[in-house]
Amino acid sequence: MTAPLAAAPPPQPDTALDLMPMPPSAALLGWHLLDHDAERGWVRIGFEGRPDFRNPAGFIQGGLLAAMLDDTMGPALWLKTGGTLFCSTIDMTISFLNPASPGLLIGEASVVQHGRTIAFLEGRLNDAEGRLLCRATASARLVPASRALMP
């Protein structure tokens, strides 16, 4: 008689981002992870600058660019804390440097510093050719993930 086969252990996530279902807002923006360094608190995210995001001048509307930066800076903190802390943006200062055309947009963000309750973050958004479109800094309140995320 042979011993029963043990069940295979569940697959381990590649990053702490795999522990969270994709929020609808991130899906709308075409959010996809390109690269990261969790220990450093750094992340690179790709976004789809869709034609229906354009303003009357034909460029991506600034509020959507701000949302892309917010959806880049938050994941940098999430990765740095191994998915234990969610950050809620307190304030964000953004400088729009160049207009953004539809197409691939690439956000990079890092955690500048974080304590127990507040984090300081910075991010940049470039087009596919590497042209800097906008940059931002943010302060965020830190909340235990178990209290912050939707069920």
Secondary structure as the mmCIF struct_conf table of DSSP 4:
data_model
#
loop_
_struct_conf.conf_type_id
_struct_conf.id
_struct_conf.beg_label_comp_id
_struct_conf.beg_label_asym_id
_struct_conf.beg_label_seq_id
_struct_conf.end_label_comp_id
_struct_conf.end_label_asym_id
_struct_conf.end_label_seq_id
HELX_LH_PP_P HELX_LH_PP_P1 THR A 2 PRO A 13
BEND BEND1 ASP A 14 THR A 15
HELX_RH_3T_P HELX_RH_3T_P1 ALA A 16 LEU A 19
BEND BEND2 MET A 20 MET A 20
HELX_LH_PP_P HELX_LH_PP_P2 PRO A 21 PRO A 23
HELX_RH_AL_P HELX_RH_AL_P1 PRO A 24 LEU A 28
TURN_TY1_P TURN_TY1_P1 LEU A 29 GLY A 30
STRN STRN1 HIS A 32 ASP A 37
TURN_TY1_P TURN_TY1_P2 ALA A 38 GLY A 41
STRN STRN2 TRP A 42 GLY A 49
HELX_RH_3T_P HELX_RH_3T_P2 PRO A 51 PHE A 53
STRN STRN3 ARG A 54 ARG A 54
TURN_TY1_P TURN_TY1_P3 PRO A 56 ALA A 57
BEND BEND3 GLY A 58 PHE A 59
STRN STRN4 ILE A 60 ILE A 60
HELX_RH_AL_P HELX_RH_AL_P2 GLY A 62 LYS A 80
TURN_TY1_P TURN_TY1_P4 THR A 81 GLY A 83
BEND BEND4 THR A 84 THR A 84
STRN STRN5 LEU A 85 PHE A 96
BEND BEND5 ASN A 98 ASN A 98
BEND BEND6 PRO A 102 PRO A 102
STRN STRN6 GLY A 103 HIS A 114
BEND BEND7 ARG A 116 THR A 117
STRN STRN7 ILE A 118 ASP A 127
TURN_TY1_P TURN_TY1_P5 ALA A 128 GLU A 129
STRN STRN8 LEU A 132 PRO A 144
HELX_RH_AL_P HELX_RH_AL_P3 ALA A 145 ALA A 148
BEND BEND8 LEU A 149 LEU A 149
#
